[in-house]
């Protein structure tokens, strides 16, 4: 079972490089462990996922505002939040082969899983934050951190957003941004990396309504993945037990996905109570309380958090869409992305490079590219072009043939069913718009 999973991931990684989804960072220098670059198709897919999230979490709602906070923050923020003292993993070294492991992930605490020697060190706590210096002098007074999460940027701006946006509780603040964690054992392609992008929303509520809003956001976030095109049977809930709960959480559930390497966390929904705002109030003396007209009282809001990783969501989309269909011949790989997020919405082909077909195809391409990400391809047989677009996850291929000159119709080939239907050129924009909505 493990070999099959490894084989599938290996083929997916190979496809991602070949088709321009994801490359190893700094590859010509031998690469940098757990760092990845997104190519033409990957950057487009990632942008589409972020847009899909932003639309659902902010643009379609009146109760959630957007934010883009700085990566570098005052170092006292991380002391207050507990990251300086508590954001750690247990680190174990092998004295023989020099491999490093997370102590809580070792099955045999006495034997190195790489070389087999019983030369493991005692577990010690390792802080996951990247540390750097601000300004020309490198000393303790100039230490700053690359943020390990985007949430703290939201908490310290709670009052700013509430006042400037004139929001009343309940309301949320959403943010998409980079975060950095010096993971001991990153891996599984882009599943766990040291530099990643988070999509987080913090929803501020009255403490008495925490259960209601926790269940509400569980439902909203589950539905979002279904609308993203993820198969329902590959998703499940995992509730954190008492030994799993973070120090700030009253309750926590993860949406998990069945990856080739097992069931793993995709997104977390957490009831953080008033922990964060209370800590920041105590540290700064800035009153974080809210006066609620409904409840006739002044209180520090509870927070319901939804926390997803963009890179991990992108990997989920790739894994879920990846298929090998023998009926397609030798080139059998297809990525069955939802048209809503596919990096290329349609490809335009002239059947042959003569009889005016390329000119018509280029004209259609120029018209459609003003509204959609489309691709023009006149190289090789139509079958080979279909196969290339299947690997790119393009849902529709539009072919201009001899009949086009007679009645202004073209053939649209559906990626998943491979069925071909004829449509008027004038209807193409509406066809694609309906498909991506």
SESEVEX-212547 format. One line per field, with one value per residue (C-alpha): residue number from 1; y, x, z. Coordinates in Angstrom, 3 decimals. Example, Ala and Ser with C-alpha at 12.3 -4.5 7.8 and 13.67 -1.06 7.14 Angstrom:
BEGIN
nr: (1; 2)
north: (-4.500; -1.060)
east: (12.300; 13.670)
up: (7.800; 7.140)
***
This chain:
BEGIN
nr: (1; 2; 3; 4; 5; 6; 7; 8; 9; 10; 11; 12; 13; 14; 15; 16; 17; 18; 19; 20; 21; 22; 23; 24; 25; 26; 27; 28; 29; 30; 31; 32; 33; 34; 35; 36; 37; 38; 39; 40; 41; 42; 43; 44; 45; 46; 47; 48; 49; 50; 51; 52; 53; 54; 55; 56; 57; 58; 59; 60; 61; 62; 63; 64; 65; 66; 67; 68; 69; 70; 71; 72; 73; 74; 75; 76; 77; 78; 79; 80; 81; 82; 83; 84; 85; 86; 87; 88; 89; 90; 91; 92; 93; 94; 95; 96; 97; 98; 99; 100; 101; 102; 103; 104; 105; 106; 107; 108; 109; 110; 111; 112; 113; 114; 115; 116; 117; 118; 119; 120; 121; 122; 123; 124; 125; 126; 127; 128; 129; 130; 131; 132; 133; 134; 135; 136; 137; 138; 139; 140; 141; 142; 143; 144; 145; 146; 147; 148; 149; 150; 151; 152; 153; 154; 155; 156; 157; 158; 159; 160; 161; 162; 163; 164; 165; 166; 167; 168; 169; 170; 171; 172; 173; 174; 175; 176; 177; 178; 179; 180; 181; 182; 183; 184; 185; 186; 187; 188; 189; 190; 191; 192; 193; 194; 195; 196; 197; 198; 199; 200; 201; 202; 203; 204; 205; 206; 207; 208; 209; 210; 211; 212; 213; 214; 215; 216; 217; 218; 219; 220; 221; 222; 223; 224; 225; 226; 227; 228; 229; 230; 231; 232; 233; 234; 235; 236; 237; 238; 239; 240; 241; 242; 243; 244; 245; 246; 247; 248; 249; 250; 251; 252; 253; 254; 255; 256; 257; 258; 259; 260; 261; 262; 263; 264; 265; 266; 267; 268; 269; 270; 271; 272; 273; 274; 275; 276; 277; 278; 279; 280; 281; 282; 283; 284; 285; 286; 287; 288; 289; 290; 291; 292; 293; 294; 295; 296; 297; 298; 299; 300; 301; 302; 303; 304; 305; 306; 307; 308; 309; 310; 311; 312; 313; 314; 315; 316; 317; 318; 319; 320; 321; 322; 323; 324; 325; 326; 327; 328; 329; 330; 331; 332; 333; 334; 335; 336; 337; 338; 339; 340; 341; 342; 343; 344; 345; 346; 347; 348; 349; 350; 351; 352; 353; 354; 355; 356; 357; 358; 359; 360; 361; 362; 363; 364; 365; 366; 367; 368; 369; 370; 371; 372; 373; 374; 375; 376; 377; 378; 379; 380; 381; 382; 383; 384; 385; 386; 387; 388; 389; 390; 391; 392; 393; 394; 395; 396; 397; 398; 399; 400; 401; 402; 403; 404; 405; 406; 407; 408; 409; 410; 411; 412; 413; 414; 415; 416; 417; 418; 419; 420; 421; 422; 423; 424; 425; 426; 427; 428; 429; 430; 431; 432; 433; 434; 435; 436; 437)
north: (0.000; 2.372; 1.650; 2.432; 5.697; 6.570; 5.710; 7.923; 10.849; 10.333; 10.434; 13.507; 15.334; 14.452; 15.741; 18.963; 19.702; 18.600; 20.697; 23.736; 23.461; 23.202; 23.192; 22.524; 25.886; 26.812; 23.568; 24.489; 24.810; 21.432; 22.693; 23.854; 21.333; 21.892; 25.023; 25.078; 27.446; 27.639; 27.635; 29.113; 26.637; 26.320; 30.050; 30.384; 27.501; 28.954; 32.385; 30.821; 28.955; 32.128; 34.068; 31.335; 31.497; 35.314; 35.491; 33.037; 34.522; 38.273; 39.502; 37.611; 38.537; 41.708; 40.479; 39.701; 42.309; 41.767; 42.523; 42.296; 42.614; 42.863; 39.728; 41.423; 42.459; 43.852; 40.963; 41.522; 40.253; 36.776; 36.896; 37.784; 35.136; 32.430; 31.632; 32.645; 30.261; 27.570; 27.265; 24.238; 20.646; 17.901; 17.434; 14.210; 13.705; 10.537; 10.746; 8.245; 9.389; 12.942; 12.610; 14.661; 13.711; 14.955; 13.033; 12.648; 10.964; 8.256; 4.801; 3.391; 5.981; 4.098; 3.219; 5.531; 4.792; 5.709; 3.848; 1.506; 2.419; 3.023; 6.394; 8.832; 11.885; 12.883; 14.922; 18.702; 21.504; 23.298; 26.640; 26.707; 30.454; 31.908; 34.628; 37.572; 41.116; 44.496; 47.327; 47.420; 45.991; 42.304; 42.085; 41.091; 44.500; 44.119; 40.589; 40.142; 36.999; 35.869; 35.337; 31.667; 32.441; 35.234; 35.225; 37.573; 40.295; 40.089; 40.213; 43.305; 45.043; 44.069; 47.592; 49.242; 47.131; 47.322; 51.098; 51.894; 49.399; 50.310; 46.642; 45.244; 41.871; 39.230; 39.972; 38.507; 39.524; 37.440; 37.360; 35.479; 35.696; 34.047; 32.315; 30.588; 27.634; 25.999; 22.485; 19.659; 17.119; 18.797; 16.572; 14.965; 17.435; 20.724; 19.260; 20.509; 23.214; 25.862; 28.720; 28.565; 30.649; 30.687; 31.521; 32.428; 34.070; 35.143; 35.635; 37.786; 36.860; 37.157; 34.354; 33.011; 32.325; 30.386; 26.996; 28.419; 30.131; 27.230; 24.885; 27.484; 27.865; 24.110; 23.834; 26.743; 25.468; 21.871; 23.126; 25.267; 22.193; 20.495; 23.598; 23.502; 20.121; 17.879; 14.459; 14.161; 10.578; 11.776; 14.208; 13.577; 15.359; 14.854; 16.267; 17.180; 15.255; 16.793; 15.797; 17.383; 20.737; 23.765; 25.812; 28.552; 26.330; 25.374; 23.173; 22.232; 20.197; 19.415; 18.747; 15.869; 14.589; 11.103; 11.712; 8.852; 9.010; 8.815; 10.954; 14.371; 17.758; 20.084; 22.868; 23.603; 25.239; 26.422; 28.081; 30.259; 31.873; 35.308; 34.052; 36.152; 39.507; 39.136; 38.482; 41.470; 43.672; 42.634; 43.194; 46.598; 48.104; 48.720; 47.935; 45.196; 45.045; 45.538; 47.279; 45.229; 46.912; 43.579; 42.144; 45.485; 44.631; 45.172; 42.059; 40.726; 38.829; 35.119; 34.099; 31.306; 30.648; 28.956; 28.201; 26.675; 26.420; 27.527; 25.226; 22.269; 23.027; 23.163; 19.758; 18.424; 19.750; 18.134; 14.761; 14.728; 15.686; 13.306; 10.346; 7.800; 6.784; 3.861; 4.545; 7.650; 5.625; 5.963; 9.534; 8.577; 11.172; 13.732; 16.365; 16.699; 20.194; 21.997; 24.591; 27.197; 26.877; 25.234; 27.262; 27.176; 27.470; 26.506; 25.652; 26.774; 24.546; 24.876; 21.354; 21.934; 24.819; 25.762; 26.706; 29.786; 27.716; 29.202; 32.734; 31.930; 30.162; 33.092; 35.500; 33.374; 33.158; 36.938; 37.478; 34.919; 35.921; 39.272; 37.343; 34.006; 32.306; 30.460; 28.770; 28.586; 25.458; 24.496; 22.051; 18.325; 16.180; 17.091; 13.935; 15.008; 18.475; 16.984; 14.886; 17.923; 19.837; 16.842; 16.885; 20.630; 20.151; 22.239; 21.403; 22.357; 22.182; 24.239; 23.017; 24.998; 22.704; 22.773; 23.171; 26.333; 28.330; 27.176; 27.837; 29.626; 26.617; 24.919; 21.644; 21.739; 18.644; 17.998; 16.873; 14.441; 12.749; 13.326; 14.059; 16.595; 19.003; 21.839; 25.432; 28.801; 30.968; 33.768; 31.486; 30.522; 33.297; 32.523; 28.800; 29.341; 31.863; 29.403; 26.684; 28.681; 30.237)
east: (0.000; 2.824; 4.621; 1.478; 1.096; 4.746; 4.383; 1.338; 3.009; 6.141; 4.122; 2.232; 5.458; 6.875; 3.746; 3.859; 7.370; 6.769; 3.643; 4.839; 2.852; 5.621; 9.431; 12.065; 13.303; 16.858; 17.020; 20.096; 21.984; 20.795; 17.564; 16.635; 14.885; 11.145; 11.039; 9.094; 8.436; 5.122; 5.385; 2.995; 0.164; 0.848; 0.835; -2.411; -4.017; -2.845; -4.219; -7.562; -7.780; -7.019; -9.588; -12.175; -11.510; -11.524; -14.788; -16.479; -15.060; -15.229; -16.718; -19.991; -20.425; -21.210; -19.776; -16.164; -13.508; -10.179; -6.708; -3.123; -0.847; 2.952; 5.094; 7.467; 5.816; 6.957; 8.777; 6.661; 3.649; 5.202; 6.175; 2.600; 1.060; 3.238; 5.212; 8.597; 8.256; 5.849; 5.978; 8.263; 8.595; 10.669; 13.945; 15.982; 19.345; 21.122; 24.762; 25.791; 24.136; 23.322; 19.644; 17.095; 13.577; 10.559; 10.582; 6.800; 6.837; 9.393; 7.832; 10.966; 12.429; 15.741; 16.633; 17.362; 14.863; 17.515; 20.686; 19.278; 21.829; 20.771; 22.487; 19.599; 19.965; 17.534; 14.575; 14.931; 12.539; 13.209; 11.539; 9.988; 10.204; 12.699; 14.722; 16.384; 17.536; 16.111; 18.548; 22.353; 23.214; 22.728; 22.056; 19.232; 17.560; 17.136; 15.672; 12.502; 10.744; 9.257; 5.665; 4.753; 1.043; -1.099; -3.594; -1.675; -1.715; -5.511; -5.718; -3.542; -5.689; -9.036; -9.814; -8.522; -10.739; -13.771; -13.627; -12.682; -15.130; -17.830; -18.494; -20.561; -20.062; -20.408; -17.970; -14.782; -11.412; -9.877; -6.331; -4.236; -0.499; 2.887; 3.977; 7.235; 7.999; 11.392; 9.948; 12.177; 10.776; 9.021; 7.941; 5.282; 5.942; 4.144; 2.098; 4.475; 6.954; 8.967; 7.521; 3.811; 0.699; -2.217; -5.883; -7.277; -10.400; -11.000; -14.666; -15.337; -18.427; -20.189; -18.959; -22.490; -22.808; -19.584; -21.235; -23.637; -20.933; -18.507; -21.044; -21.917; -18.321; -17.789; -20.616; -19.426; -15.892; -16.952; -19.219; -16.427; -14.321; -17.248; -17.752; -14.025; -14.662; -13.135; -14.769; -16.901; -15.825; -12.223; -13.090; -13.795; -13.878; -11.394; -12.137; -9.165; -9.101; -7.973; -4.361; -4.433; -6.038; -3.793; -3.384; -5.635; -8.466; -11.747; -12.714; -11.075; -12.041; -9.941; -11.211; -9.021; -8.358; -7.278; -3.946; -1.927; 0.177; -2.831; -5.533; -4.059; -5.289; -6.572; -8.084; -8.662; -11.720; -10.941; -12.757; -9.927; -12.141; -10.865; -7.309; -5.641; -7.335; -6.989; -3.247; -2.730; -4.828; -2.764; 0.523; -0.273; -2.882; -5.076; -8.712; -9.940; -13.427; -16.529; -19.732; -22.655; -26.050; -27.867; -26.384; -25.982; -22.483; -18.795; -16.762; -13.685; -14.928; -14.441; -12.874; -13.838; -10.912; -10.874; -7.309; -6.373; -3.124; -3.202; -0.332; -1.914; -5.257; -3.498; -1.922; -5.353; -6.783; -3.951; -4.254; -8.043; -8.014; -5.219; -6.431; -4.924; -7.452; -6.285; -9.114; -7.209; -4.307; -0.632; -1.040; -3.588; -3.042; -5.769; -6.271; -9.999; -9.999; -13.266; -13.558; -13.919; -10.246; -8.605; -5.535; -6.587; -10.303; -10.169; -7.674; -8.215; -6.979; -7.084; -7.611; -4.888; -2.540; -4.260; -7.548; -7.908; -8.391; -5.423; -6.671; -10.139; -8.634; -6.350; -9.266; -11.354; -8.351; -7.927; -11.616; -11.806; -8.514; -10.050; -12.305; -10.648; -7.271; -7.145; -4.380; -3.674; -2.003; -1.443; 1.449; 1.112; -1.944; -5.226; -4.964; -1.609; -2.952; -5.913; -3.510; -1.397; -4.463; -5.739; -2.474; -2.861; -6.383; -7.996; -11.732; -12.554; -10.803; -12.267; -11.406; -11.843; -12.442; -13.742; -17.359; -16.482; -16.109; -19.550; -21.713; -19.543; -19.626; -16.770; -16.292; -16.022; -14.454; -15.214; -12.143; -13.908; -16.396; -14.363; -17.688; -17.653; -20.475; -20.837; -21.479; -21.733; -18.627; -20.805; -21.894; -18.404; -17.980; -21.361; -20.554; -17.306; -18.841; -21.555; -18.938; -16.731; -19.477)
up: (0.000; 0.916; -2.380; -4.376; -2.498; -3.101; -6.798; -7.187; -5.442; -7.537; -10.761; -9.561; -8.652; -12.067; -13.799; -11.787; -13.005; -16.605; -17.034; -15.082; -11.880; -9.281; -9.412; -6.770; -5.500; -6.586; -8.562; -10.611; -7.297; -6.079; -4.566; -1.087; 1.133; 1.523; -0.646; -3.902; -6.788; -8.616; -12.400; -14.994; -14.363; -10.641; -9.990; -11.933; -10.018; -6.712; -7.586; -8.536; -5.220; -3.259; -5.266; -4.706; -0.946; -0.850; -2.767; -0.378; 2.818; 2.140; -1.134; -0.804; 2.854; 4.769; 8.074; 7.116; 6.279; 4.543; 5.882; 4.650; 7.676; 7.622; 7.804; 10.263; 13.526; 16.856; 18.616; 21.736; 19.765; 19.656; 23.308; 24.244; 21.991; 23.539; 20.389; 21.821; 24.774; 23.586; 19.769; 19.852; 18.694; 20.380; 18.456; 18.458; 16.678; 15.595; 16.657; 13.974; 10.721; 11.865; 10.885; 12.810; 13.825; 15.714; 18.956; 19.023; 15.593; 16.405; 16.811; 18.443; 20.809; 21.073; 17.464; 14.511; 11.701; 9.088; 10.098; 12.759; 15.429; 19.013; 19.156; 19.492; 21.704; 24.396; 23.161; 23.461; 22.565; 19.283; 18.505; 15.034; 14.425; 11.956; 13.659; 11.942; 12.748; 11.824; 11.180; 10.818; 14.253; 15.033; 18.755; 21.089; 20.743; 16.970; 16.876; 14.812; 13.597; 10.326; 11.354; 11.981; 11.425; 10.021; 12.906; 15.208; 12.552; 12.698; 16.503; 16.893; 14.245; 15.782; 17.006; 13.824; 11.571; 13.861; 14.003; 10.402; 8.871; 11.451; 12.095; 14.935; 16.556; 15.232; 12.423; 11.017; 9.611; 6.816; 5.534; 2.987; 3.532; 3.895; 7.083; 7.986; 10.239; 10.655; 10.585; 11.793; 9.336; 6.407; 3.561; 1.361; -1.449; -0.620; 2.237; 4.941; 3.989; 5.772; 3.728; 3.029; 2.518; 4.941; 4.368; 7.779; 9.146; 12.740; 13.691; 16.771; 18.781; 22.129; 24.453; 24.950; 21.199; 20.710; 20.113; 17.540; 15.512; 15.849; 14.255; 11.639; 10.454; 10.487; 8.001; 5.854; 5.550; 4.766; 2.005; 0.543; -0.203; -1.910; -4.062; -4.816; -6.421; -3.727; -3.485; -0.365; 0.316; 0.654; 3.468; 7.153; 10.504; 13.311; 16.749; 18.934; 22.185; 25.494; 24.811; 21.334; 22.110; 21.841; 25.022; 23.632; 22.359; 24.000; 21.065; 17.758; 14.708; 11.635; 8.155; 6.992; 3.476; 2.481; 0.763; -0.775; 2.419; 4.750; 6.356; 7.118; 8.297; 5.588; 7.692; 11.362; 12.945; 16.484; 19.356; 20.702; 23.388; 24.485; 24.927; 22.217; 22.779; 26.558; 26.257; 23.993; 26.301; 29.327; 27.495; 25.971; 28.273; 25.210; 26.027; 23.663; 25.136; 23.027; 24.135; 22.920; 22.661; 22.489; 25.668; 27.466; 28.574; 27.883; 27.104; 25.343; 22.274; 21.783; 18.471; 16.099; 13.771; 10.379; 9.333; 5.972; 4.071; 0.463; -0.538; 1.237; -0.418; -3.783; -3.123; -2.189; -5.435; -7.421; -5.675; -5.904; -9.594; -10.642; -12.701; -15.036; -17.682; -19.900; -22.360; -23.478; -24.836; -24.002; -22.721; -20.088; -17.343; -16.723; -14.032; -13.410; -11.881; -11.381; -14.183; -11.411; -10.508; -13.537; -14.569; -18.236; -18.934; -22.614; -25.356; -28.937; -31.780; -35.555; -36.903; -39.496; -40.309; -43.572; -45.203; -42.981; -39.806; -37.895; -38.582; -37.235; -34.226; -33.385; -33.630; -31.225; -28.885; -28.849; -28.104; -25.296; -23.619; -22.650; -20.232; -19.536; -19.234; -22.562; -24.544; -28.279; -29.648; -33.281; -32.770; -33.424; -33.970; -32.324; -30.232; -28.828; -28.124; -26.267; -24.172; -23.287; -22.165; -20.163; -18.209; -17.674; -16.330; -19.074; -19.051; -22.660; -26.012; -28.840; -32.352; -35.555; -38.543; -42.111; -41.005; -39.064; -42.285; -43.418; -40.343; -37.728; -35.391; -33.568; -31.726; -27.914; -26.424; -22.737; -20.781; -18.451; -20.771; -23.987; -25.693; -28.513; -29.255; -31.753; -30.706; -32.378; -32.080; -30.717; -27.829; -26.612; -24.039; -22.452; -22.458; -20.560; -18.179; -17.191; -16.695; -14.342; -12.203)
***
